[in-house]
Amino acid sequence: MITREDIRYIPRLHKLIERDKEQLLYLREKATSIPSLEIHERVQTSPSNQSNKYVDAAVDLAREIADKEDELAELQMKASEFIETVDDDLTRKVLRMRYIKCYTWETTGELLGYVPRWIMRLEAEAIKDL
């Protein structure tokens, strides 16, 4: 079973992953600005080489992203199990949009035709007993 803290962590974790992916793109661009450099594993050369620092950082960040994605998938699976127990169709839609698709309050409200504040109240009522 999922806890209220875990379910509310899902959107934040999703944002962290997206931010890290943007940072990874930047690091890969910096690392590959030197021709013939692959970034699939750490480079074992002198630490003074700037491109090696980018490669090392990219490899580490890619591993962190993979770990976070695994954690997110596990939390979303637990959230999905909880969502299926909710009786109200609208509430299930809100919870799916928020915690499985990771939509913002604004996007969820817009897609369903409600103001974000009402969507937040509906969600709070649904998870209050977790």
QUIKA-V671590 format. One record per residue. N is the residue number from 1. RES is the residue in one small letter. SS is DSSP state (hx for helix, st for strand, lp for the rest). PHI is phi in whole degrees, 0 to 359 (NA if undefined). Layout:
n=N res=RES ss=SS phi=PHI
n=N res=RES ss=SS phi=PHI
This chain:
n=1 res=m ss=lp phi=NA
n=2 res=i ss=lp phi=264
n=3 res=t ss=lp phi=266
n=4 res=r ss=hx phi=299
n=5 res=e ss=hx phi=297
n=6 res=d ss=hx phi=295
n=7 res=i ss=hx phi=294
n=8 res=r ss=hx phi=284
n=9 res=y ss=hx phi=283
n=10 res=i ss=hx phi=305
n=11 res=p ss=hx phi=297
n=12 res=r ss=hx phi=294
n=13 res=l ss=hx phi=297
n=14 res=h ss=hx phi=300
n=15 res=k ss=hx phi=296
n=16 res=l ss=hx phi=299
n=17 res=i ss=hx phi=296
n=18 res=e ss=hx phi=297
n=19 res=r ss=hx phi=297
n=20 res=d ss=hx phi=296
n=21 res=k ss=hx phi=295
n=22 res=e ss=hx phi=296
n=23 res=q ss=hx phi=296
n=24 res=l ss=hx phi=297
n=25 res=l ss=hx phi=301
n=26 res=y ss=hx phi=299
n=27 res=l ss=hx phi=296
n=28 res=r ss=hx phi=294
n=29 res=e ss=hx phi=298
n=30 res=k ss=hx phi=296
n=31 res=a ss=hx phi=291
n=32 res=t ss=lp phi=266
n=33 res=s ss=lp phi=290
n=34 res=i ss=lp phi=263
n=35 res=p ss=lp phi=300
n=36 res=s ss=lp phi=64
n=37 res=l ss=lp phi=247
n=38 res=e ss=lp phi=260
n=39 res=i ss=lp phi=241
n=40 res=h ss=lp phi=268
n=41 res=e ss=lp phi=208
n=42 res=r ss=lp phi=299
n=43 res=v ss=lp phi=263
n=44 res=q ss=lp phi=256
n=45 res=t ss=lp phi=232
n=46 res=s ss=lp phi=300
n=47 res=p ss=lp phi=288
n=48 res=s ss=lp phi=279
n=49 res=n ss=lp phi=286
n=50 res=q ss=hx phi=298
n=51 res=s ss=hx phi=295
n=52 res=n ss=hx phi=297
n=53 res=k ss=hx phi=297
n=54 res=y ss=hx phi=294
n=55 res=v ss=hx phi=297
n=56 res=d ss=hx phi=301
n=57 res=a ss=hx phi=295
n=58 res=a ss=hx phi=294
n=59 res=v ss=hx phi=296
n=60 res=d ss=hx phi=298
n=61 res=l ss=hx phi=293
n=62 res=a ss=hx phi=299
n=63 res=r ss=hx phi=293
n=64 res=e ss=hx phi=298
n=65 res=i ss=hx phi=298
n=66 res=a ss=hx phi=300
n=67 res=d ss=hx phi=296
n=68 res=k ss=hx phi=294
n=69 res=e ss=hx phi=295
n=70 res=d ss=hx phi=297
n=71 res=e ss=hx phi=298
n=72 res=l ss=hx phi=298
n=73 res=a ss=hx phi=299
n=74 res=e ss=hx phi=295
n=75 res=l ss=hx phi=296
n=76 res=q ss=hx phi=293
n=77 res=m ss=hx phi=295
n=78 res=k ss=hx phi=295
n=79 res=a ss=hx phi=297
n=80 res=s ss=hx phi=298
n=81 res=e ss=hx phi=298
n=82 res=f ss=hx phi=295
n=83 res=i ss=hx phi=301
n=84 res=e ss=lp phi=294
n=85 res=t ss=lp phi=274
n=86 res=v ss=lp phi=283
n=87 res=d ss=lp phi=283
n=88 res=d ss=lp phi=283
n=89 res=d ss=hx phi=299
n=90 res=l ss=hx phi=297
n=91 res=t ss=hx phi=297
n=92 res=r ss=hx phi=299
n=93 res=k ss=hx phi=299
n=94 res=v ss=hx phi=301
n=95 res=l ss=hx phi=295
n=96 res=r ss=hx phi=296
n=97 res=m ss=hx phi=296
n=98 res=r ss=hx phi=281
n=99 res=y ss=hx phi=251
n=100 res=i ss=lp phi=259
n=101 res=k ss=lp phi=271
n=102 res=c ss=lp phi=61
n=103 res=y ss=lp phi=285
n=104 res=t ss=lp phi=286
n=105 res=w ss=hx phi=300
n=106 res=e ss=hx phi=296
n=107 res=t ss=hx phi=295
n=108 res=t ss=hx phi=300
n=109 res=g ss=hx phi=299
n=110 res=e ss=hx phi=298
n=111 res=l ss=hx phi=293
n=112 res=l ss=hx phi=264
n=113 res=g ss=lp phi=83
n=114 res=y ss=lp phi=232
n=115 res=v ss=lp phi=285
n=116 res=p ss=hx phi=305
n=117 res=r ss=hx phi=299
n=118 res=w ss=hx phi=292
n=119 res=i ss=hx phi=298
n=120 res=m ss=hx phi=297
n=121 res=r ss=hx phi=294
n=122 res=l ss=hx phi=298
n=123 res=e ss=hx phi=296
n=124 res=a ss=hx phi=300
n=125 res=e ss=hx phi=296
n=126 res=a ss=hx phi=292
n=127 res=i ss=hx phi=255
n=128 res=k ss=lp phi=298
n=129 res=d ss=lp phi=266
n=130 res=l ss=lp phi=290
